C-alpha cells in the first residue's frame, strides 16, 4: 500500500500534516532526521508509518517502560504488529518475542537505551533486518550526561548491526544547542531538522513572584479544584511536602514521581483521568506518553531548570485546544536548589573539562529561565524566540501583557 493508504487504513487519517510528511519523506530518502514537534503534533506517526512502509524491523528507544507499554497497546489496537522488551518480562516472555522477530511477525520493537547493551539482545539483532532506528523523546539523550549513561553509547550498538538503518530522533522542544548535542550523541550525518513552533496560543502564562509559595499556591487553586490541576515540583521531597500542605488545607491531591511502583502509577493516573481527584502533584516523571487532554491549570511550584522543561511541562495544559493557564510560582531561593544539582553533577567516565562544559551549559539554561521569571517581556514572545521563531504580535495571553487577573 502507498503512504496515504497505510495512513488511512491503520490510523484513520486522510492526509498527513506538512511537517509529518516532511519528516517521513526525508527519512524514506535515507536522510537522518531530527523532528522537533511540540506535544500534540503527532510525532508518533512520523515513525510508525515509515515502519509499515519498510520491509524490515523498526527499533524504538523509549525512556520509560510505561511509555513503551502504552504505545504498544495503542499500536496493537490499530492492528500493527508491535512489541516491547523490558526488565519486567521473564526470560521466557522475551524468548517468545525473539522468536517472533525471527519469523517477521513484529514490525516495531520498543526497548530502553540500556537494552542496547544487553549481550543477548545484541546477538539477536545482528541476525535481523533493522531498517529504522528511532530515539523517541530524544531530549532524554542528554540524561547520559548525568545518570542514563547507556544513552550516550547508542552509536556503539548501531555500528554492530549488519547495515546502518535510517535514523530518526524525536522530541517536543529543542534549541539549536540541544539539536547539535543529539546529532553528536547519535553520530547523525548532516540531519534534516524539521521544527514545529512550540508556542501554545491557548495557554495564558502567569508569573507569581512570592515570598510564601505554599500560601500563594493555596490561594491560587482553592476555587479551581473542579478542574484538572497539575503541580510540578523539582524533587520527590517537595512533592510530598506540597501534597501534605494541601491536605492540611482541605484539598485532596494525588502524587506521582519516578520512585512509585508501576501499578501505583497506573492507579494514580486512572483516578486523575476519571476525576476521582482533580489535583496531582508530581515531578517531571509525569509527562512523557501521558495523554490527558483537559488539564486546565499547570503550576510550576519550583522554578524549572530550563526553558525547555518549562515549555514541555506547561505544554501538558489543554491539549484539547481549549484555554488553559500555566503558572510559575517564583521565589529567588529556587535558584539555589538548581545550582546545587548542577554543582553535584558527577561522572567518572568524563574528564574534568567535559564536566565543566556540562555544568556551564546547565548554568546558561538556568540563567535564561530566571530571566523569563523576572522579566516584564511577553512570555509567548520569549518562548517562541528561545526556540528560534519570530513572534511579532501582542499576545494578550500572559500576565506581562495583560495586567488584570485572567481566568479561563
C-alpha positions as CSV (number, residue, x, y, z in Angstrom):
1,X,0.0,0.0,0.0
2,X,1.1,3.6,-0.6
3,X,1.8,6.0,2.2
4,X,-1.7,7.6,2.1
5,X,-3.4,4.2,2.0
6,X,-1.5,3.0,5.0
7,X,-2.3,6.2,6.9
8,X,-6.0,5.8,6.3
9,X,-6.1,2.1,6.9
10,X,-4.2,2.0,10.2
11,X,-4.6,5.5,11.6
12,X,-7.9,6.7,10.1
13,X,-6.4,9.9,8.7
14,X,-6.8,11.0,5.1
15,X,-3.8,13.4,5.0
16,X,-0.5,14.0,6.8
17,X,0.3,17.4,8.2
18,X,3.1,19.2,6.3
19,X,5.8,18.7,9.0
20,X,4.8,15.0,9.3
21,X,5.2,14.5,5.6
22,X,8.5,16.3,5.5
23,X,9.9,14.0,8.2
24,X,8.7,10.9,6.6
25,X,9.8,11.8,3.0
26,X,13.3,12.7,4.1
27,X,13.5,9.6,6.2
28,X,12.4,7.4,3.3
29,X,15.0,9.1,1.1
30,X,17.7,7.8,3.5
31,X,18.5,11.0,5.3
32,X,19.0,11.3,9.1
33,X,16.2,13.4,10.6
34,X,15.5,15.3,13.8
35,X,11.9,16.1,14.4
36,X,11.1,18.8,16.8
37,X,7.3,18.7,17.2
38,X,5.5,20.1,20.3
39,X,3.1,18.0,22.4
40,X,0.0,17.1,20.4
41,X,1.6,17.5,16.9
42,X,1.5,13.8,16.1
43,X,5.2,12.8,16.4
44,X,4.5,9.0,16.7
45,X,3.0,8.7,13.1
46,X,6.3,10.0,11.7
47,X,8.0,6.7,12.6
48,X,5.0,4.3,12.8
49,X,4.0,5.0,9.2
50,X,7.5,4.5,7.8
51,X,7.8,1.3,9.9
52,X,4.9,-0.1,7.9
53,X,6.4,1.1,4.6
54,X,9.7,-0.6,5.2
55,X,10.4,-4.3,4.8
56,X,12.5,-4.7,8.0
57,X,12.1,-4.0,11.7
58,X,11.9,-0.7,13.4
59,X,13.6,-0.3,16.8
60,X,12.3,2.5,19.0
61,X,14.3,3.6,22.0
62,X,11.9,4.9,24.7
63,X,13.0,6.3,28.0
64,X,10.2,4.9,30.2
65,X,8.7,1.4,30.5
66,X,5.2,2.8,30.9
67,X,5.6,4.9,27.8
68,X,6.6,1.9,25.6
69,X,3.8,-0.3,27.1
70,X,1.2,2.3,26.3
71,X,2.4,2.8,22.7
72,X,2.4,-0.9,22.0
73,X,-1.1,-1.3,23.4
74,X,-2.3,1.5,21.1
75,X,-0.5,0.1,18.0
76,X,-1.9,-3.4,18.6
77,X,-5.4,-1.8,18.8
78,X,-4.8,-0.4,15.3
79,X,-3.7,-3.9,14.0
80,X,0.0,-3.1,13.9
81,X,2.5,-5.8,15.0
82,X,4.4,-4.2,17.9
83,X,6.1,-5.5,21.0
84,X,8.5,-4.3,23.7
85,X,11.3,-5.9,25.6
86,X,11.9,-4.7,29.1
87,X,13.1,-5.7,32.6
88,X,9.6,-6.5,33.8
89,X,9.4,-9.5,31.5
90,X,10.5,-13.0,32.3
91,X,13.2,-14.7,30.2
92,X,10.5,-17.0,28.8
93,X,8.4,-14.0,27.7
94,X,11.5,-12.4,26.0
95,X,12.2,-15.8,24.2
96,X,8.8,-15.6,22.6
97,X,9.4,-12.1,21.3
98,X,12.8,-13.0,19.9
99,X,11.3,-16.0,18.1
100,X,8.5,-13.8,16.7
101,X,11.1,-11.3,15.5
102,X,12.9,-14.1,13.6
103,X,9.6,-15.1,12.0
104,X,9.0,-11.5,10.8
105,X,5.9,-11.3,13.0
106,X,6.9,-7.9,14.6
107,X,7.3,-4.6,12.8
108,X,8.0,-2.3,15.7
109,X,10.0,-3.2,18.8
110,X,10.3,-0.8,21.8
111,X,13.3,-1.0,24.1
112,X,15.2,1.1,26.6
113,X,18.7,2.5,25.9
114,X,20.1,0.1,28.4
115,X,18.7,-2.9,26.5
116,X,21.1,-2.0,23.6
117,X,24.0,-3.1,25.8
118,X,22.5,-6.5,26.6
119,X,24.5,-9.3,25.1
120,X,21.5,-11.5,24.3
121,X,19.7,-8.5,22.6
122,X,22.8,-7.6,20.6
123,X,23.3,-11.2,19.4
124,X,19.7,-11.5,18.3
125,X,19.7,-8.1,16.5
126,X,22.8,-9.0,14.5
127,X,20.8,-11.6,12.5
128,X,17.8,-9.3,11.8
129,X,17.0,-6.8,9.2
130,X,16.8,-3.5,11.0
131,X,15.6,-0.8,8.6
132,X,14.7,2.1,11.0
133,X,16.1,3.2,14.4
134,X,14.1,5.8,16.4
135,X,15.0,7.8,19.5
136,X,11.7,8.9,20.9
137,X,11.8,11.7,23.5
138,X,15.3,12.4,22.2
139,X,16.0,15.2,24.7
140,X,16.5,12.4,27.2
141,X,19.7,11.5,25.4
142,X,21.1,14.4,27.4
143,X,20.4,12.3,30.5
144,X,23.6,10.5,29.5
145,X,25.5,13.4,31.0
146,X,24.0,12.7,34.4
147,X,22.8,9.2,35.0
148,X,21.5,7.3,32.0
149,X,25.0,6.7,30.6
150,X,23.8,4.0,28.2
151,X,22.0,6.6,26.2
152,X,25.4,8.1,25.3
153,X,26.6,4.8,23.8
154,X,23.8,4.1,21.2
155,X,26.2,4.5,18.2
156,X,28.2,1.5,19.5
157,X,25.1,-0.6,19.1
158,X,24.3,0.8,15.6
159,X,27.9,0.0,14.5
160,X,27.4,-3.6,15.3
161,X,24.4,-4.0,13.0
162,X,24.9,-5.6,9.6
163,X,23.8,-2.3,8.0
164,X,23.2,1.3,9.2
165,X,19.5,1.8,9.5
166,X,17.6,5.0,8.8
167,X,17.7,7.2,12.0
168,X,15.1,9.5,13.4
169,X,15.3,11.5,16.6
170,X,12.1,13.0,18.0
171,X,11.4,15.4,20.8
172,X,8.9,18.2,21.6
173,X,11.2,21.1,22.2
174,X,14.8,21.7,21.4
175,X,17.2,24.7,20.8
176,X,20.0,24.6,18.2
177,X,22.4,23.7,21.0
178,X,20.3,20.7,22.1
179,X,19.8,19.6,18.5
180,X,23.6,19.7,18.0
181,X,24.0,17.5,21.1
182,X,21.5,15.0,19.8
183,X,23.4,15.0,16.5
184,X,26.7,14.3,18.2
185,X,25.3,11.7,20.6
186,X,23.8,9.7,17.8
187,X,26.5,10.5,15.3
188,X,24.0,11.6,12.7
189,X,25.0,12.5,9.2
190,X,24.0,16.2,8.4
191,X,20.5,15.6,9.7
192,X,17.5,17.3,8.3
193,X,15.8,19.2,11.1
194,X,12.1,19.6,10.9
195,X,10.8,22.1,13.5
196,X,7.3,23.0,14.7
197,X,6.6,26.2,16.6
198,X,6.2,25.2,20.3
199,X,4.1,28.3,21.1
200,X,0.7,27.3,22.5
201,X,-1.6,30.3,21.9
202,X,-4.4,28.8,24.1
203,X,-2.2,28.9,27.2
204,X,-2.2,32.0,29.4
205,X,1.1,32.3,31.1
206,X,1.3,33.8,34.6
207,X,4.3,34.6,36.8
208,X,3.7,34.9,40.6
209,X,6.6,36.3,42.4
210,X,6.3,35.3,46.1
211,X,7.9,35.0,49.5
212,X,5.4,32.3,50.5
213,X,5.0,29.6,47.9
214,X,2.6,27.4,49.9
215,X,0.2,30.3,50.7
216,X,0.1,31.6,47.2
217,X,-0.4,28.1,45.7
218,X,-3.3,27.5,48.0
219,X,-4.9,30.9,47.2
220,X,-4.5,30.2,43.6
221,X,-6.0,26.8,43.4
222,X,-8.6,26.8,46.2
223,X,-11.5,27.8,43.9
224,X,-10.3,25.8,40.9
225,X,-10.4,22.2,42.1
226,X,-13.3,21.2,39.9
227,X,-10.9,21.3,37.0
228,X,-7.8,19.2,36.4
229,X,-4.8,20.8,38.1
230,X,-1.2,19.7,37.6
231,X,1.5,20.9,40.0
232,X,5.2,20.3,39.1
233,X,7.9,20.1,41.8
234,X,11.7,19.6,41.3
235,X,12.1,16.8,43.9
236,X,10.1,13.9,45.5
237,X,10.6,15.6,48.9
238,X,8.8,18.7,47.5
239,X,6.0,16.6,46.0
240,X,5.3,15.1,49.4
241,X,5.5,18.5,51.2
242,X,3.1,20.2,48.8
243,X,0.6,17.3,48.9
244,X,0.7,17.2,52.7
245,X,0.3,21.0,52.9
246,X,-2.8,20.9,50.6
247,X,-4.3,18.2,52.6
248,X,-4.0,20.3,55.7
249,X,-5.9,23.0,53.9
250,X,-8.6,20.6,53.0
251,X,-7.6,19.9,49.3
252,X,-7.0,16.3,48.4
253,X,-4.3,15.6,45.9
254,X,-2.6,12.6,44.2
255,X,1.2,12.3,44.0
256,X,3.3,11.0,41.1
257,X,7.0,10.5,40.8
258,X,9.6,8.1,39.5
259,X,10.1,6.2,42.7
260,X,6.5,4.9,42.7
261,X,5.8,1.3,41.7
262,X,4.4,0.9,38.2
263,X,1.0,-0.3,39.5
264,X,0.7,2.6,41.8
265,X,1.4,5.0,38.9
266,X,-1.3,3.3,36.9
267,X,-3.8,3.6,39.7
268,X,-2.9,7.3,40.3
269,X,-3.4,8.1,36.6
270,X,-6.7,6.3,36.4
271,X,-8.0,8.3,39.4
272,X,-6.8,11.5,37.9
273,X,-8.3,10.8,34.4
274,X,-11.6,9.7,35.9
275,X,-12.0,12.8,38.1
276,X,-11.8,11.0,41.4
277,X,-9.2,13.6,42.4
278,X,-8.5,16.6,40.2
279,X,-5.2,17.7,41.7
280,X,-2.0,15.9,41.1
281,X,1.5,16.9,42.5
282,X,4.4,15.4,40.6
283,X,8.0,15.5,39.4
284,X,8.9,15.6,35.7
285,X,8.2,11.8,35.7
286,X,4.7,12.9,34.9
287,X,4.5,13.8,31.2
288,X,6.0,11.6,28.5
289,X,3.4,9.5,27.0
290,X,0.6,10.6,29.3
291,X,-2.3,11.9,27.3
292,X,-4.8,13.8,29.4
293,X,-6.4,16.4,27.1
294,X,-8.3,18.5,29.7
295,X,-5.7,19.7,32.2
296,X,-6.7,23.3,32.7
297,X,-4.1,24.5,35.1
298,X,-0.4,23.7,35.1
299,X,1.6,25.1,38.1
300,X,5.3,25.2,38.4
301,X,5.8,25.2,42.2
302,X,9.5,25.2,41.7
303,X,11.5,27.0,39.0
304,X,12.2,24.5,36.2
305,X,15.9,24.0,35.4
306,X,15.4,25.2,31.8
307,X,13.0,26.9,29.4
308,X,12.8,23.5,27.6
309,X,11.4,22.0,30.8
310,X,9.1,24.9,31.3
311,X,7.7,24.6,27.8
312,X,7.3,20.8,27.9
313,X,5.6,20.8,31.3
314,X,3.2,23.7,30.7
315,X,2.5,22.2,27.3
316,X,0.5,19.4,29.1
317,X,-2.2,22.0,29.6
318,X,-5.4,21.7,27.5
319,X,-4.3,19.5,24.6
320,X,-7.9,19.6,23.6
321,X,-7.4,23.1,22.3
322,X,-9.4,24.9,25.0
323,X,-7.9,27.7,27.1
324,X,-5.5,26.8,29.9
325,X,-3.4,28.7,32.4
326,X,0.2,28.0,33.2
327,X,1.6,29.5,36.4
328,X,5.2,29.8,37.7
329,X,5.4,30.5,41.4
330,X,8.8,32.0,41.7
331,X,11.0,32.6,44.7
332,X,14.6,33.7,44.4
333,X,15.7,30.8,46.6
334,X,14.6,28.4,43.8
335,X,17.9,29.2,42.1
336,X,19.9,27.7,44.9
337,X,18.3,24.3,44.6
338,X,19.1,24.0,40.9
339,X,22.6,25.3,41.4
340,X,23.1,22.6,44.0
341,X,22.1,19.9,41.5
342,X,24.4,21.4,38.9
343,X,27.4,21.6,41.3
344,X,26.9,18.0,42.2
345,X,26.9,16.5,38.7
346,X,29.5,13.7,38.7
347,X,30.5,11.2,36.1
348,X,33.7,9.2,36.4
349,X,33.7,8.4,32.7
350,X,34.0,12.1,31.8
351,X,37.1,14.4,32.1
352,X,37.1,17.5,34.2
353,X,36.9,19.6,31.1
354,X,33.8,17.7,29.9
355,X,32.1,18.0,33.3
356,X,32.9,21.7,33.4
357,X,31.3,22.2,30.0
358,X,28.2,20.3,31.0
359,X,27.9,22.4,34.2
360,X,28.4,25.6,32.3
361,X,25.6,24.6,29.8
362,X,23.2,23.9,32.7
363,X,24.1,27.3,34.3
364,X,23.3,29.1,31.0
365,X,19.9,27.3,30.8
366,X,19.2,28.3,34.4
367,X,20.2,31.9,33.7
368,X,17.7,32.0,30.8
369,X,14.8,30.6,32.8
370,X,15.5,33.0,35.6
371,X,15.3,35.9,33.1
372,X,12.0,34.5,32.0
373,X,10.7,34.6,35.6
374,X,11.8,38.1,36.4
375,X,11.3,39.8,33.0
376,X,8.4,42.0,32.0
377,X,8.6,40.9,28.4
378,X,5.8,39.0,26.7
379,X,6.2,35.3,27.8
380,X,4.8,33.9,24.5
381,X,7.4,36.0,22.6
382,X,10.2,34.9,24.9
383,X,9.4,31.2,24.5
384,X,9.0,31.5,20.7
385,X,12.2,33.3,20.2
386,X,14.1,31.0,22.5
387,X,13.2,28.1,20.1
388,X,14.1,30.2,17.1
389,X,10.7,31.5,16.0
390,X,9.6,35.1,15.4
391,X,6.7,36.5,17.5
392,X,5.6,39.9,16.3
393,X,2.2,40.4,18.0
394,X,1.0,41.3,21.4
395,X,-0.3,38.0,22.8
396,X,-2.9,39.2,25.3
397,X,-2.3,35.8,26.8
398,X,0.3,36.4,29.5
399,X,0.5,38.3,32.8
400,X,3.1,40.6,31.4
401,X,0.8,41.7,28.5
402,X,-2.4,41.6,30.4
403,X,-2.2,43.2,33.9
404,X,-5.8,42.4,35.0
405,X,-6.4,38.9,36.5
406,X,-7.1,36.3,33.9
407,X,-9.5,33.4,34.3
408,X,-10.1,30.6,31.8
